[in-house]
Amino acid sequence: MTTTPVGTAKPTLSEQVAREIRAEMGRQRMSAAKLARELGVSEAWTSRRLSGDQTIDLHDLERIADVLGVTVIELFPADKVRPNNR
């Protein structure tokens, strides 16, 4: 049996998407507080999702993408997006 050392677990897809959202927010210089206001949710709600503590569901991902002015696909890590010819 193979074990993974503590602290080296592969990030979940939701954690990876949260990282991409934070990166896009950084590019746009958008704060988590502003994102929360635009979404009509609390800052705590936003913080839990952006930290990876709470899974981001597809409905929320679509809403976040709309606020950021990007497509949902743009918020997925590049290695998770299939090329169009597959």
PDB file of N, CA, C and O in Angstrom:
ATOM      1  N   MET A   1       0.836  -1.182   0.000  1.00  0.00           N
ATOM      2  CA  MET A   1       0.000   0.000   0.000  1.00  0.00           C
ATOM      3  C   MET A   1       0.880   1.244   0.000  1.00  0.00           C
ATOM      4  O   MET A   1       1.847   1.334   0.756  1.00  0.00           O
ATOM      5  N   THR A   2       0.535   2.199  -0.854  1.00  0.00           N
ATOM      6  CA  THR A   2       1.277   3.450  -0.951  1.00  0.00           C
ATOM      7  C   THR A   2       0.546   4.519  -0.156  1.00  0.00           C
ATOM      8  O   THR A   2      -0.677   4.639  -0.231  1.00  0.00           O
ATOM      9  N   THR A   3       1.298   5.283   0.596  1.00  0.00           N
ATOM     10  CA  THR A   3       0.700   6.384   1.354  1.00  0.00           C
ATOM     11  C   THR A   3       1.261   7.698   0.850  1.00  0.00           C
ATOM     12  O   THR A   3       2.385   7.760   0.351  1.00  0.00           O
ATOM     13  N   THR A   4       0.471   8.737   0.984  1.00  0.00           N
ATOM     14  CA  THR A   4       0.891  10.071   0.592  1.00  0.00           C
ATOM     15  C   THR A   4       1.277  10.827   1.848  1.00  0.00           C
ATOM     16  O   THR A   4       0.494  10.898   2.796  1.00  0.00           O
ATOM     17  N   PRO A   5       2.501  11.404   1.867  1.00  0.00           N
ATOM     18  CA  PRO A   5       2.898  12.175   3.043  1.00  0.00           C
ATOM     19  C   PRO A   5       1.924  13.322   3.309  1.00  0.00           C
ATOM     20  O   PRO A   5       1.367  13.911   2.382  1.00  0.00           O
ATOM     21  N   VAL A   6       1.733  13.621   4.573  1.00  0.00           N
ATOM     22  CA  VAL A   6       0.841  14.708   4.973  1.00  0.00           C
ATOM     23  C   VAL A   6       1.327  16.008   4.335  1.00  0.00           C
ATOM     24  O   VAL A   6       2.524  16.294   4.313  1.00  0.00           O
ATOM     25  N   GLY A   7       0.376  16.791   3.817  1.00  0.00           N
ATOM     26  CA  GLY A   7       0.722  18.083   3.227  1.00  0.00           C
ATOM     27  C   GLY A   7       1.062  18.018   1.753  1.00  0.00           C
ATOM     28  O   GLY A   7       1.302  19.056   1.136  1.00  0.00           O
ATOM     29  N   THR A   8       1.089  16.825   1.166  1.00  0.00           N
ATOM     30  CA  THR A   8       1.421  16.722  -0.251  1.00  0.00           C
ATOM     31  C   THR A   8       0.267  16.152  -1.064  1.00  0.00           C
ATOM     32  O   THR A   8       0.461  15.728  -2.204  1.00  0.00           O
ATOM     33  N   ALA A   9      -0.918  16.140  -0.495  1.00  0.00           N
ATOM     34  CA  ALA A   9      -2.074  15.626  -1.214  1.00  0.00           C
ATOM     35  C   ALA A   9      -2.350  16.501  -2.433  1.00  0.00           C
ATOM     36  O   ALA A   9      -2.196  17.722  -2.391  1.00  0.00           O
ATOM     37  N   LYS A  10      -2.756  15.859  -3.506  1.00  0.00           N
ATOM     38  CA  LYS A  10      -3.087  16.576  -4.735  1.00  0.00           C
ATOM     39  C   LYS A  10      -4.321  17.442  -4.476  1.00  0.00           C
ATOM     40  O   LYS A  10      -5.300  16.968  -3.898  1.00  0.00           O
ATOM     41  N   PRO A  11      -4.280  18.710  -4.899  1.00  0.00           N
ATOM     42  CA  PRO A  11      -5.443  19.571  -4.684  1.00  0.00           C
ATOM     43  C   PRO A  11      -6.656  19.054  -5.455  1.00  0.00           C
ATOM     44  O   PRO A  11      -6.527  18.521  -6.556  1.00  0.00           O
ATOM     45  N   THR A  12      -7.822  19.221  -4.862  1.00  0.00           N
ATOM     46  CA  THR A  12      -9.053  18.820  -5.533  1.00  0.00           C
ATOM     47  C   THR A  12      -9.315  19.763  -6.703  1.00  0.00           C
ATOM     48  O   THR A  12      -8.720  20.837  -6.795  1.00  0.00           O
ATOM     49  N   LEU A  13     -10.204  19.353  -7.586  1.00  0.00           N
ATOM     50  CA  LEU A  13     -10.565  20.212  -8.708  1.00  0.00           C
ATOM     51  C   LEU A  13     -11.157  21.527  -8.197  1.00  0.00           C
ATOM     52  O   LEU A  13     -10.858  22.590  -8.740  1.00  0.00           O
ATOM     53  N   SER A  14     -11.981  21.466  -7.174  1.00  0.00           N
ATOM     54  CA  SER A  14     -12.561  22.679  -6.618  1.00  0.00           C
ATOM     55  C   SER A  14     -11.473  23.621  -6.084  1.00  0.00           C
ATOM     56  O   SER A  14     -11.563  24.837  -6.256  1.00  0.00           O
ATOM     57  N   GLU A  15     -10.456  23.062  -5.441  1.00  0.00           N
ATOM     58  CA  GLU A  15      -9.341  23.884  -4.946  1.00  0.00           C
ATOM     59  C   GLU A  15      -8.567  24.507  -6.110  1.00  0.00           C
ATOM     60  O   GLU A  15      -8.141  25.660  -6.039  1.00  0.00           O
ATOM     61  N   GLN A  16      -8.392  23.735  -7.173  1.00  0.00           N
ATOM     62  CA  GLN A  16      -7.685  24.258  -8.346  1.00  0.00           C
ATOM     63  C   GLN A  16      -8.487  25.378  -9.017  1.00  0.00           C
ATOM     64  O   GLN A  16      -7.921  26.382  -9.449  1.00  0.00           O
ATOM     65  N   VAL A  17      -9.809  25.196  -9.098  1.00  0.00           N
ATOM     66  CA  VAL A  17     -10.670  26.226  -9.678  1.00  0.00           C
ATOM     67  C   VAL A  17     -10.642  27.476  -8.797  1.00  0.00           C
ATOM     68  O   VAL A  17     -10.599  28.595  -9.310  1.00  0.00           O
ATOM     69  N   ALA A  18     -10.666  27.293  -7.488  1.00  0.00           N
ATOM     70  CA  ALA A  18     -10.592  28.440  -6.574  1.00  0.00           C
ATOM     71  C   ALA A  18      -9.294  29.216  -6.807  1.00  0.00           C
ATOM     72  O   ALA A  18      -9.290  30.446  -6.771  1.00  0.00           O
ATOM     73  N   ARG A  19      -8.209  28.506  -7.041  1.00  0.00           N
ATOM     74  CA  ARG A  19      -6.923  29.160  -7.331  1.00  0.00           C
ATOM     75  C   ARG A  19      -7.009  29.970  -8.628  1.00  0.00           C
ATOM     76  O   ARG A  19      -6.490  31.084  -8.701  1.00  0.00           O
ATOM     77  N   GLU A  20      -7.664  29.410  -9.648  1.00  0.00           N
ATOM     78  CA  GLU A  20      -7.824  30.124 -10.922  1.00  0.00           C
ATOM     79  C   GLU A  20      -8.707  31.363 -10.744  1.00  0.00           C
ATOM     80  O   GLU A  20      -8.440  32.408 -11.337  1.00  0.00           O
ATOM     81  N   ILE A  21      -9.748  31.246  -9.932  1.00  0.00           N
ATOM     82  CA  ILE A  21     -10.616  32.402  -9.661  1.00  0.00           C
ATOM     83  C   ILE A  21      -9.806  33.491  -8.974  1.00  0.00           C
ATOM     84  O   ILE A  21      -9.884  34.660  -9.350  1.00  0.00           O
ATOM     85  N   ARG A  22      -9.026  33.106  -7.962  1.00  0.00           N
ATOM     86  CA  ARG A  22      -8.198  34.105  -7.259  1.00  0.00           C
ATOM     87  C   ARG A  22      -7.211  34.768  -8.215  1.00  0.00           C
ATOM     88  O   ARG A  22      -6.969  35.972  -8.125  1.00  0.00           O
ATOM     89  N   ALA A  23      -6.641  33.986  -9.128  1.00  0.00           N
ATOM     90  CA  ALA A  23      -5.699  34.551 -10.101  1.00  0.00           C
ATOM     91  C   ALA A  23      -6.398  35.559 -11.009  1.00  0.00           C
ATOM     92  O   ALA A  23      -5.863  36.635 -11.276  1.00  0.00           O
ATOM     93  N   GLU A  24      -7.597  35.209 -11.484  1.00  0.00           N
ATOM     94  CA  GLU A  24      -8.356  36.129 -12.343  1.00  0.00           C
ATOM     95  C   GLU A  24      -8.737  37.391 -11.571  1.00  0.00           C
ATOM     96  O   GLU A  24      -8.671  38.498 -12.106  1.00  0.00           O
ATOM     97  N   MET A  25      -9.132  37.217 -10.320  1.00  0.00           N
ATOM     98  CA  MET A  25      -9.451  38.382  -9.494  1.00  0.00           C
ATOM     99  C   MET A  25      -8.229  39.279  -9.353  1.00  0.00           C
ATOM    100  O   MET A  25      -8.343  40.504  -9.395  1.00  0.00           O
ATOM    101  N   GLY A  26      -7.070  38.673  -9.187  1.00  0.00           N
ATOM    102  CA  GLY A  26      -5.832  39.442  -9.084  1.00  0.00           C
ATOM    103  C   GLY A  26      -5.544  40.217 -10.364  1.00  0.00           C
ATOM    104  O   GLY A  26      -5.148  41.382 -10.321  1.00  0.00           O
ATOM    105  N   ARG A  27      -5.747  39.553 -11.510  1.00  0.00           N
ATOM    106  CA  ARG A  27      -5.521  40.239 -12.792  1.00  0.00           C
ATOM    107  C   ARG A  27      -6.452  41.433 -12.941  1.00  0.00           C
ATOM    108  O   ARG A  27      -6.080  42.455 -13.516  1.00  0.00           O
ATOM    109  N   GLN A  28      -7.653  41.297 -12.423  1.00  0.00           N
ATOM    110  CA  GLN A  28      -8.640  42.381 -12.520  1.00  0.00           C
ATOM    111  C   GLN A  28      -8.588  43.337 -11.334  1.00  0.00           C
ATOM    112  O   GLN A  28      -9.314  44.330 -11.289  1.00  0.00           O
ATOM    113  N   ARG A  29      -7.728  43.027 -10.384  1.00  0.00           N
ATOM    114  CA  ARG A  29      -7.620  43.828  -9.155  1.00  0.00           C
ATOM    115  C   ARG A  29      -8.971  43.922  -8.446  1.00  0.00           C
ATOM    116  O   ARG A  29      -9.382  44.982  -7.974  1.00  0.00           O
ATOM    117  N   MET A  30      -9.649  42.763  -8.391  1.00  0.00           N
ATOM    118  CA  MET A  30     -10.952  42.696  -7.724  1.00  0.00           C
ATOM    119  C   MET A  30     -10.777  42.049  -6.355  1.00  0.00           C
ATOM    120  O   MET A  30     -10.163  40.988  -6.233  1.00  0.00           O
ATOM    121  N   SER A  31     -11.307  42.679  -5.353  1.00  0.00           N
ATOM    122  CA  SER A  31     -11.224  42.124  -4.007  1.00  0.00           C
ATOM    123  C   SER A  31     -12.308  41.081  -3.795  1.00  0.00           C
ATOM    124  O   SER A  31     -13.301  41.040  -4.522  1.00  0.00           O
ATOM    125  N   ALA A  32     -12.107  40.244  -2.798  1.00  0.00           N
ATOM    126  CA  ALA A  32     -13.113  39.243  -2.434  1.00  0.00           C
ATOM    127  C   ALA A  32     -14.385  39.949  -1.956  1.00  0.00           C
ATOM    128  O   ALA A  32     -15.491  39.460  -2.185  1.00  0.00           O
ATOM    129  N   ALA A  33     -14.230  41.079  -1.304  1.00  0.00           N
ATOM    130  CA  ALA A  33     -15.399  41.842  -0.836  1.00  0.00           C
ATOM    131  C   ALA A  33     -16.227  42.327  -2.017  1.00  0.00           C
ATOM    132  O   ALA A  33     -17.456  42.268  -1.978  1.00  0.00           O
ATOM    133  N   LYS A  34     -15.565  42.807  -3.069  1.00  0.00           N
ATOM    134  CA  LYS A  34     -16.301  43.272  -4.245  1.00  0.00           C
ATOM    135  C   LYS A  34     -16.974  42.102  -4.942  1.00  0.00           C
ATOM    136  O   LYS A  34     -18.122  42.218  -5.371  1.00  0.00           O
ATOM    137  N   LEU A  35     -16.276  40.969  -5.063  1.00  0.00           N
ATOM    138  CA  LEU A  35     -16.883  39.785  -5.674  1.00  0.00           C
ATOM    139  C   LEU A  35     -18.135  39.389  -4.893  1.00  0.00           C
ATOM    140  O   LEU A  35     -19.174  39.092  -5.484  1.00  0.00           O
ATOM    141  N   ALA A  36     -18.032  39.385  -3.578  1.00  0.00           N
ATOM    142  CA  ALA A  36     -19.176  39.024  -2.734  1.00  0.00           C
ATOM    143  C   ALA A  36     -20.347  39.973  -2.988  1.00  0.00           C
ATOM    144  O   ALA A  36     -21.487  39.531  -3.132  1.00  0.00           O
ATOM    145  N   ARG A  37     -20.067  41.265  -3.041  1.00  0.00           N
ATOM    146  CA  ARG A  37     -21.136  42.252  -3.292  1.00  0.00           C
ATOM    147  C   ARG A  37     -21.792  42.004  -4.645  1.00  0.00           C
ATOM    148  O   ARG A  37     -23.017  42.026  -4.760  1.00  0.00           O
ATOM    149  N   GLU A  38     -20.978  41.770  -5.664  1.00  0.00           N
ATOM    150  CA  GLU A  38     -21.509  41.545  -7.017  1.00  0.00           C
ATOM    151  C   GLU A  38     -22.349  40.274  -7.089  1.00  0.00           C
ATOM    152  O   GLU A  38     -23.315  40.201  -7.849  1.00  0.00           O
ATOM    153  N   LEU A  39     -21.976  39.279  -6.298  1.00  0.00           N
ATOM    154  CA  LEU A  39     -22.715  38.015  -6.275  1.00  0.00           C
ATOM    155  C   LEU A  39     -23.937  38.075  -5.369  1.00  0.00           C
ATOM    156  O   LEU A  39     -24.834  37.239  -5.472  1.00  0.00           O
ATOM    157  N   GLY A  40     -23.969  39.066  -4.479  1.00  0.00           N
ATOM    158  CA  GLY A  40     -25.068  39.164  -3.523  1.00  0.00           C
ATOM    159  C   GLY A  40     -24.965  38.147  -2.404  1.00  0.00           C
ATOM    160  O   GLY A  40     -25.975  37.654  -1.902  1.00  0.00           O
ATOM    161  N   VAL A  41     -23.732  37.833  -2.015  1.00  0.00           N
ATOM    162  CA  VAL A  41     -23.488  36.866  -0.946  1.00  0.00           C
ATOM    163  C   VAL A  41     -22.591  37.510   0.109  1.00  0.00           C
ATOM    164  O   VAL A  41     -22.063  38.605  -0.087  1.00  0.00           O
ATOM    165  N   SER A  42     -22.431  36.815   1.220  1.00  0.00           N
ATOM    166  CA  SER A  42     -21.579  37.353   2.285  1.00  0.00           C
ATOM    167  C   SER A  42     -20.104  37.162   1.939  1.00  0.00           C
ATOM    168  O   SER A  42     -19.744  36.316   1.121  1.00  0.00           O
ATOM    169  N   GLU A  43     -19.272  37.960   2.574  1.00  0.00           N
ATOM    170  CA  GLU A  43     -17.827  37.795   2.394  1.00  0.00           C
ATOM    171  C   GLU A  43     -17.379  36.439   2.925  1.00  0.00           C
ATOM    172  O   GLU A  43     -16.442  35.847   2.390  1.00  0.00           O
ATOM    173  N   ALA A  44     -18.034  35.941   3.968  1.00  0.00           N
ATOM    174  CA  ALA A  44     -17.691  34.625   4.513  1.00  0.00           C
ATOM    175  C   ALA A  44     -17.964  33.534   3.477  1.00  0.00           C
ATOM    176  O   ALA A  44     -17.166  32.608   3.327  1.00  0.00           O
ATOM    177  N   TRP A  45     -19.080  33.637   2.767  1.00  0.00           N
ATOM    178  CA  TRP A  45     -19.424  32.679   1.713  1.00  0.00           C
ATOM    179  C   TRP A  45     -18.320  32.658   0.667  1.00  0.00           C
ATOM    180  O   TRP A  45     -17.837  31.598   0.268  1.00  0.00           O
ATOM    181  N   THR A  46     -17.933  33.847   0.234  1.00  0.00           N
ATOM    182  CA  THR A  46     -16.890  33.972  -0.784  1.00  0.00           C
ATOM    183  C   THR A  46     -15.559  33.433  -0.263  1.00  0.00           C
ATOM    184  O   THR A  46     -14.865  32.701  -0.968  1.00  0.00           O
ATOM    185  N   SER A  47     -15.212  33.788   0.943  1.00  0.00           N
ATOM    186  CA  SER A  47     -13.945  33.350   1.534  1.00  0.00           C
ATOM    187  C   SER A  47     -13.848  31.834   1.618  1.00  0.00           C
ATOM    188  O   SER A  47     -12.804  31.267   1.297  1.00  0.00           O
ATOM    189  N   ARG A  48     -14.909  31.173   2.039  1.00  0.00           N
ATOM    190  CA  ARG A  48     -14.898  29.705   2.152  1.00  0.00           C
ATOM    191  C   ARG A  48     -14.666  29.054   0.796  1.00  0.00           C
ATOM    192  O   ARG A  48     -13.959  28.050   0.709  1.00  0.00           O
ATOM    193  N   ARG A  49     -15.239  29.597  -0.243  1.00  0.00           N
ATOM    194  CA  ARG A  49     -15.076  29.012  -1.568  1.00  0.00           C
ATOM    195  C   ARG A  49     -13.716  29.348  -2.167  1.00  0.00           C
ATOM    196  O   ARG A  49     -13.091  28.491  -2.792  1.00  0.00           O
ATOM    197  N   LEU A  50     -13.254  30.566  -1.988  1.00  0.00           N
ATOM    198  CA  LEU A  50     -11.963  30.956  -2.553  1.00  0.00           C
ATOM    199  C   LEU A  50     -10.785  30.310  -1.828  1.00  0.00           C
ATOM    200  O   LEU A  50      -9.696  30.195  -2.391  1.00  0.00           O
ATOM    201  N   SER A  51     -10.997  29.893  -0.594  1.00  0.00           N
ATOM    202  CA  SER A  51      -9.932  29.227   0.158  1.00  0.00           C
ATOM    203  C   SER A  51      -9.878  27.740  -0.156  1.00  0.00           C
ATOM    204  O   SER A  51      -8.897  27.066   0.161  1.00  0.00           O
ATOM    205  N   GLY A  52     -10.938  27.229  -0.784  1.00  0.00           N
ATOM    206  CA  GLY A  52     -11.004  25.802  -1.059  1.00  0.00           C
ATOM    207  C   GLY A  52     -11.635  25.016   0.072  1.00  0.00           C
ATOM    208  O   GLY A  52     -11.752  23.793  -0.015  1.00  0.00           O
ATOM    209  N   ASP A  53     -12.049  25.706   1.147  1.00  0.00           N
ATOM    210  CA  ASP A  53     -12.688  25.024   2.279  1.00  0.00           C
ATOM    211  C   ASP A  53     -14.059  24.479   1.920  1.00  0.00           C
ATOM    212  O   ASP A  53     -14.488  23.468   2.475  1.00  0.00           O
ATOM    213  N   GLN A  54     -14.749  25.134   1.002  1.00  0.00           N
ATOM    214  CA  GLN A  54     -16.075  24.698   0.573  1.00  0.00           C
ATOM    215  C   GLN A  54     -16.042  24.516  -0.940  1.00  0.00           C
ATOM    216  O   GLN A  54     -15.509  25.353  -1.669  1.00  0.00           O
ATOM    217  N   THR A  55     -16.614  23.425  -1.395  1.00  0.00           N
ATOM    218  CA  THR A  55     -16.655  23.119  -2.818  1.00  0.00           C
ATOM    219  C   THR A  55     -17.461  24.165  -3.571  1.00  0.00           C
ATOM    220  O   THR A  55     -18.493  24.637  -3.094  1.00  0.00           O
ATOM    221  N   ILE A  56     -16.978  24.518  -4.748  1.00  0.00           N
ATOM    222  CA  ILE A  56     -17.688  25.454  -5.619  1.00  0.00           C
ATOM    223  C   ILE A  56     -18.568  24.626  -6.549  1.00  0.00           C
ATOM    224  O   ILE A  56     -18.066  23.813  -7.325  1.00  0.00           O
ATOM    225  N   ASP A  57     -19.880  24.832  -6.471  1.00  0.00           N
ATOM    226  CA  ASP A  57     -20.746  24.062  -7.366  1.00  0.00           C
ATOM    227  C   ASP A  57     -20.834  24.766  -8.721  1.00  0.00           C
ATOM    228  O   ASP A  57     -20.409  25.912  -8.867  1.00  0.00           O
ATOM    229  N   LEU A  58     -21.387  24.066  -9.700  1.00  0.00           N
ATOM    230  CA  LEU A  58     -21.410  24.587 -11.066  1.00  0.00           C
ATOM    231  C   LEU A  58     -22.244  25.852 -11.197  1.00  0.00           C
ATOM    232  O   LEU A  58     -21.887  26.752 -11.956  1.00  0.00           O
ATOM    233  N   HIS A  59     -23.337  25.929 -10.476  1.00  0.00           N
ATOM    234  CA  HIS A  59     -24.167  27.137 -10.518  1.00  0.00           C
ATOM    235  C   HIS A  59     -23.369  28.339  -9.997  1.00  0.00           C
ATOM    236  O   HIS A  59     -23.376  29.410 -10.604  1.00  0.00           O
ATOM    237  N   ASP A  60     -22.689  28.147  -8.876  1.00  0.00           N
ATOM    238  CA  ASP A  60     -21.883  29.237  -8.314  1.00  0.00           C
ATOM    239  C   ASP A  60     -20.726  29.595  -9.243  1.00  0.00           C
ATOM    240  O   ASP A  60     -20.387  30.769  -9.395  1.00  0.00           O
ATOM    241  N   LEU A  61     -20.125  28.590  -9.860  1.00  0.00           N
ATOM    242  CA  LEU A  61     -19.014  28.841 -10.782  1.00  0.00           C
ATOM    243  C   LEU A  61     -19.486  29.692 -11.958  1.00  0.00           C
ATOM    244  O   LEU A  61     -18.787  30.609 -12.391  1.00  0.00           O
ATOM    245  N   GLU A  62     -20.667  29.384 -12.467  1.00  0.00           N
ATOM    246  CA  GLU A  62     -21.214  30.168 -13.579  1.00  0.00           C
ATOM    247  C   GLU A  62     -21.460  31.621 -13.155  1.00  0.00           C
ATOM    248  O   GLU A  62     -21.166  32.549 -13.908  1.00  0.00           O
ATOM    249  N   ARG A  63     -21.989  31.807 -11.969  1.00  0.00           N
ATOM    250  CA  ARG A  63     -22.237  33.167 -11.456  1.00  0.00           C
ATOM    251  C   ARG A  63     -20.932  33.929 -11.272  1.00  0.00           C
ATOM    252  O   ARG A  63     -20.845  35.109 -11.611  1.00  0.00           O
ATOM    253  N   ILE A  64     -19.921  33.257 -10.736  1.00  0.00           N
ATOM    254  CA  ILE A  64     -18.618  33.895 -10.528  1.00  0.00           C
ATOM    255  C   ILE A  64     -18.007  34.279 -11.875  1.00  0.00           C
ATOM    256  O   ILE A  64     -17.484  35.383 -12.025  1.00  0.00           O
ATOM    257  N   ALA A  65     -18.068  33.379 -12.847  1.00  0.00           N
ATOM    258  CA  ALA A  65     -17.538  33.668 -14.181  1.00  0.00           C
ATOM    259  C   ALA A  65     -18.233  34.885 -14.780  1.00  0.00           C
ATOM    260  O   ALA A  65     -17.582  35.746 -15.372  1.00  0.00           O
ATOM    261  N   ASP A  66     -19.558  34.958 -14.626  1.00  0.00           N
ATOM    262  CA  ASP A  66     -20.310  36.109 -15.152  1.00  0.00           C
ATOM    263  C   ASP A  66     -19.832  37.411 -14.525  1.00  0.00           C
ATOM    264  O   ASP A  66     -19.625  38.401 -15.226  1.00  0.00           O
ATOM    265  N   VAL A  67     -19.658  37.413 -13.214  1.00  0.00           N
ATOM    266  CA  VAL A  67     -19.195  38.628 -12.531  1.00  0.00           C
ATOM    267  C   VAL A  67     -17.800  39.014 -13.005  1.00  0.00           C
ATOM    268  O   VAL A  67     -17.505  40.197 -13.175  1.00  0.00           O
ATOM    269  N   LEU A  68     -16.945  38.021 -13.219  1.00  0.00           N
ATOM    270  CA  LEU A  68     -15.577  38.297 -13.659  1.00  0.00           C
ATOM    271  C   LEU A  68     -15.494  38.590 -15.159  1.00  0.00           C
ATOM    272  O   LEU A  68     -14.461  39.054 -15.643  1.00  0.00           O
ATOM    273  N   GLY A  69     -16.570  38.324 -15.891  1.00  0.00           N
ATOM    274  CA  GLY A  69     -16.559  38.584 -17.329  1.00  0.00           C
ATOM    275  C   GLY A  69     -15.729  37.590 -18.119  1.00  0.00           C
ATOM    276  O   GLY A  69     -15.155  37.927 -19.155  1.00  0.00           O
ATOM    277  N   VAL A  70     -15.668  36.353 -17.618  1.00  0.00           N
ATOM    278  CA  VAL A  70     -14.925  35.300 -18.309  1.00  0.00           C
ATOM    279  C   VAL A  70     -15.852  34.099 -18.494  1.00  0.00           C
ATOM    280  O   VAL A  70     -16.952  34.061 -17.942  1.00  0.00           O
ATOM    281  N   THR A  71     -15.397  33.128 -19.271  1.00  0.00           N
ATOM    282  CA  THR A  71     -16.174  31.906 -19.426  1.00  0.00           C
ATOM    283  C   THR A  71     -15.842  30.960 -18.279  1.00  0.00           C
ATOM    284  O   THR A  71     -14.802  31.084 -17.633  1.00  0.00           O
ATOM    285  N   VAL A  72     -16.733  30.025 -18.043  1.00  0.00           N
ATOM    286  CA  VAL A  72     -16.498  29.015 -17.011  1.00  0.00           C
ATOM    287  C   VAL A  72     -15.213  28.253 -17.319  1.00  0.00           C
ATOM    288  O   VAL A  72     -14.418  27.977 -16.421  1.00  0.00           O
ATOM    289  N   ILE A  73     -15.013  27.914 -18.590  1.00  0.00           N
ATOM    290  CA  ILE A  73     -13.816  27.156 -18.997  1.00  0.00           C
ATOM    291  C   ILE A  73     -12.542  27.889 -18.615  1.00  0.00           C
ATOM    292  O   ILE A  73     -11.552  27.253 -18.255  1.00  0.00           O
ATOM    293  N   GLU A  74     -12.548  29.201 -18.685  1.00  0.00           N
ATOM    294  CA  GLU A  74     -11.352  29.977 -18.337  1.00  0.00           C
ATOM    295  C   GLU A  74     -10.992  29.852 -16.856  1.00  0.00           C
ATOM    296  O   GLU A  74      -9.874  30.182 -16.461  1.00  0.00           O
ATOM    297  N   LEU A  75     -11.924  29.380 -16.044  1.00  0.00           N
ATOM    298  CA  LEU A  75     -11.660  29.241 -14.607  1.00  0.00           C
ATOM    299  C   LEU A  75     -11.210  27.829 -14.244  1.00  0.00           C
ATOM    300  O   LEU A  75     -10.964  27.539 -13.073  1.00  0.00           O
ATOM    301  N   PHE A  76     -11.103  26.951 -15.240  1.00  0.00           N
ATOM    302  CA  PHE A  76     -10.572  25.611 -15.003  1.00  0.00           C
ATOM    303  C   PHE A  76      -9.072  25.622 -15.257  1.00  0.00           C
ATOM    304  O   PHE A  76      -8.592  26.362 -16.116  1.00  0.00           O
ATOM    305  N   PRO A  77      -8.332  24.808 -14.518  1.00  0.00           N
ATOM    306  CA  PRO A  77      -6.897  24.702 -14.788  1.00  0.00           C
ATOM    307  C   PRO A  77      -6.675  24.183 -16.204  1.00  0.00           C
ATOM    308  O   PRO A  77      -7.427  23.332 -16.678  1.00  0.00           O
ATOM    309  N   ALA A  78      -5.658  24.684 -16.871  1.00  0.00           N
ATOM    310  CA  ALA A  78      -5.397  24.330 -18.269  1.00  0.00           C
ATOM    311  C   ALA A  78      -5.290  22.827 -18.483  1.00  0.00           C
ATOM    312  O   ALA A  78      -5.729  22.321 -19.516  1.00  0.00           O
ATOM    313  N   ASP A  79      -4.717  22.108 -17.530  1.00  0.00           N
ATOM    314  CA  ASP A  79      -4.543  20.662 -17.724  1.00  0.00           C
ATOM    315  C   ASP A  79      -5.848  19.882 -17.579  1.00  0.00           C
ATOM    316  O   ASP A  79      -5.870  18.674 -17.816  1.00  0.00           O
ATOM    317  N   LYS A  80      -6.932  20.552 -17.195  1.00  0.00           N
ATOM    318  CA  LYS A  80      -8.227  19.893 -17.039  1.00  0.00           C
ATOM    319  C   LYS A  80      -9.156  20.138 -18.227  1.00  0.00           C
ATOM    320  O   LYS A  80     -10.234  19.550 -18.302  1.00  0.00           O
ATOM    321  N   VAL A  81      -8.749  20.991 -19.141  1.00  0.00           N
ATOM    322  CA  VAL A  81      -9.585  21.350 -20.277  1.00  0.00           C
ATOM    323  C   VAL A  81      -9.140  20.552 -21.490  1.00  0.00           C
ATOM    324  O   VAL A  81      -7.978  20.607 -21.892  1.00  0.00           O
ATOM    325  N   ARG A  82     -10.072  19.815 -22.066  1.00  0.00           N
ATOM    326  CA  ARG A  82      -9.762  19.009 -23.238  1.00  0.00           C
ATOM    327  C   ARG A  82      -9.658  19.882 -24.481  1.00  0.00           C
ATOM    328  O   ARG A  82     -10.422  20.834 -24.640  1.00  0.00           O
ATOM    329  N   PRO A  83      -8.713  19.559 -25.364  1.00  0.00           N
ATOM    330  CA  PRO A  83      -8.683  20.258 -26.648  1.00  0.00           C
ATOM    331  C   PRO A  83      -9.959  19.948 -27.429  1.00  0.00           C
ATOM    332  O   PRO A  83     -10.580  18.906 -27.216  1.00  0.00           O
ATOM    333  N   ASN A  84     -10.344  20.829 -28.314  1.00  0.00           N
ATOM    334  CA  ASN A  84     -11.577  20.663 -29.088  1.00  0.00           C
ATOM    335  C   ASN A  84     -11.592  19.424 -29.971  1.00  0.00           C
ATOM    336  O   ASN A  84     -12.668  18.949 -30.336  1.00  0.00           O
ATOM    337  N   ASN A  85     -10.440  18.895 -30.320  1.00  0.00           N
ATOM    338  CA  ASN A  85     -10.407  17.747 -31.222  1.00  0.00           C
ATOM    339  C   ASN A  85     -10.495  16.410 -30.505  1.00  0.00           C
ATOM    340  O   ASN A  85     -10.283  15.378 -31.142  1.00  0.00           O
ATOM    341  N   ARG A  86     -10.793  16.377 -29.234  1.00  0.00           N
ATOM    342  CA  ARG A  86     -10.883  15.112 -28.495  1.00  0.00           C
ATOM    343  C   ARG A  86     -12.282  14.751 -28.177  1.00  0.00           C
ATOM    344  O   ARG A  86     -12.528  13.715 -27.558  1.00  0.00           O
TER     345      ARG A  86
END
